Amino acid sequence: MSENVLEVTDENFEDEVLKSEKPVLVDFWAQWCQPCLMLAPTVDQIAEEFSDQAKVVKLDVDSNPETSSKYHIKGIP
């Protein structure tokens, strides 16, 4: 994972995403999801290219079921 990508959790999602001063791209993912793993380099590239304009974060849906449920995440990536 790129140093420009922040791992978020149920506990810090509101502060890091909803209260962010920059636009935020959220990558909802899981370790077992092969398409998610294939998409990861693209997410890292976006994070690096747009680090001054936007925030890129990743949320593991298995480890953070509260946020995933609250936003009705039914499929990933």
Backbone as CSV, one residue per row, in Angstrom:
resi,resn,N_x,N_y,N_z,CA_x,CA_y,CA_z,C_x,C_y,C_z
1,MET,0.851,-1.177,0.000,0.000,0.000,0.000,0.898,1.243,0.000
2,SER,0.522,2.200,-0.788,1.264,3.450,-0.903,1.225,4.226,0.412
3,GLU,2.267,4.992,0.652,2.291,5.832,1.856,1.236,6.926,1.802
4,ASN,0.667,7.177,0.626,-0.375,8.196,0.473,-1.778,7.649,0.705
5,VAL,-1.877,6.344,0.964,-3.177,5.720,1.220,-3.293,5.472,2.715
6,LEU,-4.387,5.923,3.295,-4.621,5.777,4.718,-5.601,4.637,4.973
7,GLU,-5.280,3.775,5.907,-6.190,2.706,6.315,-7.151,3.297,7.344
8,VAL,-8.461,3.217,7.068,-9.447,3.738,8.012,-10.227,2.582,8.626
9,THR,-10.864,2.882,9.761,-11.621,1.886,10.515,-12.992,2.458,10.873
10,ASP,-13.803,1.619,11.500,-15.090,2.100,12.001,-14.885,3.287,12.946
11,GLU,-13.825,3.221,13.733,-13.581,4.246,14.748,-13.173,5.605,14.168
12,ASN,-12.426,5.615,13.077,-11.950,6.912,12.566,-12.561,7.312,11.221
13,PHE,-13.524,6.554,10.719,-14.128,6.841,9.416,-14.731,8.248,9.371
14,GLU,-15.477,8.610,10.396,-16.125,9.930,10.396,-15.093,11.059,10.334
15,ASP,-14.057,10.975,11.165,-13.042,12.034,11.190,-12.228,12.087,9.901
16,GLU,-11.813,10.932,9.401,-10.932,10.884,8.238,-11.651,11.084,6.911
17,VAL,-12.926,10.686,6.855,-13.664,10.752,5.584,-14.729,11.847,5.607
18,LEU,-15.669,11.732,6.505,-16.800,12.657,6.501,-16.417,14.083,6.879
19,LYS,-15.412,14.236,7.723,-14.988,15.572,8.150,-13.739,16.063,7.412
20,SER,-13.336,15.357,6.378,-12.152,15.734,5.622,-12.382,17.042,4.876
21,GLU,-11.354,17.857,4.828,-11.446,19.108,4.081,-11.236,18.880,2.585
22,LYS,-10.641,17.748,2.235,-10.416,17.392,0.830,-11.465,16.357,0.405
23,PRO,-11.723,16.242,-0.892,-12.535,15.128,-1.378,-11.834,13.814,-1.015
24,VAL,-12.627,12.755,-0.806,-12.066,11.474,-0.383,-12.538,10.352,-1.300
25,LEU,-11.576,9.533,-1.745,-11.879,8.292,-2.459,-11.744,7.169,-1.445
26,VAL,-12.831,6.420,-1.217,-12.802,5.304,-0.273,-12.791,4.002,-1.059
27,ASP,-11.777,3.192,-0.809,-11.679,1.860,-1.405,-12.149,0.856,-0.366
28,PHE,-13.380,0.347,-0.539,-13.893,-0.712,0.323,-13.343,-2.019,-0.221
29,TRP,-12.652,-2.791,0.612,-11.949,-3.969,0.129,-11.929,-5.065,1.196
30,ALA,-11.432,-6.249,0.798,-11.193,-7.357,1.731,-9.995,-8.157,1.219
31,GLN,-9.272,-8.757,2.136,-8.065,-9.500,1.797,-8.351,-10.675,0.846
32,TRP,-9.515,-11.294,0.948,-9.863,-12.466,0.143,-10.366,-12.087,-1.259
33,CYS,-10.602,-10.798,-1.490,-11.199,-10.315,-2.750,-10.109,-10.121,-3.813
34,GLN,-10.022,-11.036,-4.751,-9.003,-10.948,-5.796,-9.140,-9.686,-6.660
35,PRO,-10.342,-9.298,-7.083,-10.448,-8.042,-7.846,-9.962,-6.837,-7.028
36,CYS,-10.192,-6.849,-5.716,-9.702,-5.764,-4.855,-8.182,-5.703,-4.887
37,LEU,-7.551,-6.873,-4.786,-6.093,-6.928,-4.793,-5.531,-6.500,-6.150
38,MET,-6.250,-6.832,-7.220,-5.813,-6.422,-8.555,-5.957,-4.909,-8.748
39,LEU,-6.938,-4.320,-8.099,-7.194,-2.888,-8.213,-6.258,-2.048,-7.331
40,ALA,-5.650,-2.659,-6.338,-4.819,-1.938,-5.358,-3.726,-1.074,-5.992
41,PRO,-2.974,-1.561,-6.991,-1.952,-0.692,-7.589,-2.540,0.566,-8.243
42,THR,-3.717,0.457,-8.790,-4.378,1.618,-9.397,-4.788,2.616,-8.316
43,VAL,-5.309,2.116,-7.214,-5.680,2.986,-6.089,-4.431,3.688,-5.553
44,ASP,-3.337,2.957,-5.420,-2.075,3.550,-4.962,-1.603,4.647,-5.916
45,GLN,-1.723,4.405,-7.196,-1.295,5.391,-8.202,-2.154,6.655,-8.113
46,ILE,-3.445,6.481,-7.966,-4.343,7.632,-7.818,-3.968,8.429,-6.574
47,ALA,-3.689,7.725,-5.487,-3.313,8.386,-4.237,-2.054,9.222,-4.413
48,GLU,-1.086,8.691,-5.132,0.154,9.422,-5.350,-0.043,10.619,-6.280
49,GLU,-0.778,10.416,-7.353,-0.978,11.486,-8.338,-1.819,12.645,-7.808
50,PHE,-2.755,12.355,-6.921,-3.690,13.380,-6.463,-3.551,13.700,-4.977
51,SER,-2.410,13.375,-4.382,-2.237,13.548,-2.939,-2.445,14.985,-2.471
52,ASP,-2.166,15.938,-3.316,-2.353,17.340,-2.916,-3.797,17.817,-3.109
53,GLN,-4.602,17.057,-3.849,-5.972,17.472,-4.155,-7.042,16.660,-3.451
54,ALA,-6.719,15.396,-3.112,-7.717,14.500,-2.533,-7.051,13.517,-1.589
55,LYS,-7.874,12.924,-0.745,-7.406,11.901,0.187,-7.902,10.548,-0.326
56,VAL,-7.048,9.537,-0.265,-7.431,8.182,-0.653,-7.301,7.298,0.581
57,VAL,-8.386,6.588,0.895,-8.395,5.717,2.068,-8.899,4.332,1.685
58,LYS,-8.508,3.344,2.510,-8.977,1.976,2.321,-9.679,1.537,3.605
59,LEU,-10.796,0.838,3.444,-11.517,0.299,4.584,-11.752,-1.183,4.344
60,ASP,-11.209,-2.017,5.215,-11.395,-3.466,5.143,-12.800,-3.786,5.648
61,VAL,-13.669,-4.260,4.762,-15.072,-4.483,5.113,-15.251,-5.594,6.144
62,ASP,-14.360,-6.566,6.179,-14.465,-7.653,7.156,-14.122,-7.174,8.562
63,SER,-13.145,-6.307,8.670,-12.699,-5.806,9.978,-13.530,-4.630,10.467
64,ASN,-14.323,-4.060,9.589,-15.093,-2.863,9.927,-16.547,-2.993,9.479
65,PRO,-17.272,-3.926,10.065,-18.645,-4.194,9.606,-19.636,-3.056,9.872
66,GLU,-19.368,-2.229,10.877,-20.293,-1.142,11.200,-20.394,-0.138,10.052
67,THR,-19.263,0.312,9.555,-19.259,1.291,8.461,-19.789,0.661,7.178
68,SER,-19.370,-0.566,6.913,-19.833,-1.264,5.705,-21.351,-1.396,5.699
69,SER,-21.908,-1.729,6.851,-23.355,-1.882,6.967,-24.064,-0.526,6.868
70,LYS,-23.528,0.469,7.546,-24.143,1.798,7.565,-24.278,2.378,6.158
71,TYR,-23.293,2.116,5.302,-23.320,2.659,3.954,-23.751,1.625,2.905
72,HIS,-24.337,0.542,3.382,-24.944,-0.482,2.520,-23.976,-1.028,1.479
73,ILE,-22.746,-1.314,1.899,-21.772,-1.896,0.992,-22.128,-3.375,0.812
74,LYS,-22.598,-3.710,-0.364,-23.074,-5.068,-0.654,-22.098,-5.857,-1.509
75,GLY,-21.219,-5.163,-2.238,-20.263,-5.823,-3.100,-18.986,-5.007,-3.165
76,ILE,-17.895,-5.720,-3.350,-16.595,-5.051,-3.474,-15.856,-5.636,-4.642
77,PRO,-14.931,-4.981,-5.254,-14.531,-3.602,-5.045,-15.558,-2.646,-5.590
